[in-house]
Every structure is written in C-alpha cells, then in structure tokens.
Amino acid sequence: MIYHLVEESIWNLVKTSYAPESLKHEGFIHFSTAEQVDRTYQRFYQGKSMFLLNVDESKLNAELKFEAADGELFPHLYGELNLDAITKVENYKP
C-alpha cells in the first residue's frame, strides 16, 4: 500500500483519473509509504485540510518507481492515478 496526500478542494474536482500539477511539471505523482506520510504532511501541507488516499500499488496502470529523495526512497507514479487503485479516501488527521 502507498499513500498520497491531496488537498480537499483539489480532490473534490476529480472525476475519472487523478493527474496533479506534479505530473505535468515533474513527470510523476509523489506518494509516501505509511512511515513517511506524517513527515510529508508536516513538511508540505501543515495546517491544510487534506485527504489521504490509500492506494493498492498492484492495481496501478502507470509505472511506479521508488526513488531517492531527502535520504529516503519515495514512491513516484509516472502517469495518472487510476481511481480503481484507490482503496480508501479519508480525512487526514496528523
């Protein structure tokens, strides 16, 4: 399982697939492991209202790579996130 934090206002606009700005600008979607989620929230989203997407990586249609960033390996998805790979969407409470 991998995880993605998304602002509620952005998630509420999603209809058929999810392709955030990072996909356009960096070529991939940022994900976290369970152990990395809180640190990701604290670094980039502190104080914002967020959803946490729980994603079954075995159901992804795009290529997933674990790549080094900040001394850790983070999951990066090289394509849109197909919604049927999402097993749960929940309000994130740090």
N, C-alpha and C positions, 0 to 999 in steps of 0.2 A: 504494500500500500504506500502511495505517495500522497502528498498534501499540497494544496495551493490556497493561499490567502487572496481574497478578492474583495474589493470594496462593495458594500451592499448596493450602492447606486449603479455600479457597473454591472453586477450580476443580474440585477432586475431587468436589464435590457437584452440579455442573452436569449436566443430563440432556438437555434438549431445546432450551433457549434460555438466554441469559445476561442477567440483569437485576440488576445490583449495587445496593447501597444508594443510590448517587449518582442512579440513575434515579428512585427514589422521592422522594428529598429535594431534588434539584436539577433534575430533569426531563430529564436526559441522562446518557450514559455518557462519561467522559473517555477520550480517545485521545491519542496523540502521533504526530508524524512520526518518521522514523528519526533525525533530528538531535536530537529532544527527549527520546528515551527515557531516556538516561542521566541527564540533569538531573532528569527526573521521578522516577526511582528514587532519586537522591541526596536529593531534597527530601522525598519522602513515604514511602519504603519502605526506606531504608538499613538493612542488617543482616537483612532478612527474606528468606525463601525464596520466590522468585517464579517465575511462568511468564510468558513473553512470547507474546502472541497476535499472529500476523501475519494481518491482515485485508485481504481484497480489497474495497475500497470499492465496486467496481462490482457486487458481489453483495449489498449490504446491502438489507434490506427497509424499514428506517426511514430517516428523513431525516437526512443528515449535513450539518453546518454547520461552517465554520472560523470561530472567534470569538476575539476578542482577550481575552487574559489574561496578566498579567505582561509586557506589552510584546511579546507574540508572538501568532500565530494558532494555536490548537489545534483539532483536530477533535473535535467533540461529536456524539454519536449520540442523536437524540431518539426513542428506543424501544429495545426489546430487541434484543440482538445475535443474529441468526440464525446458528446454528452452521455452516451450509454456506458462510458467507462467510469462515470461518477457514481459511487455507491451511496454517498450521503452528502448533504449540504446542511451545515449547521452554523448557528451564530457562534463566532469565535469569542471566547472569554479567556483572556490571558491569565 
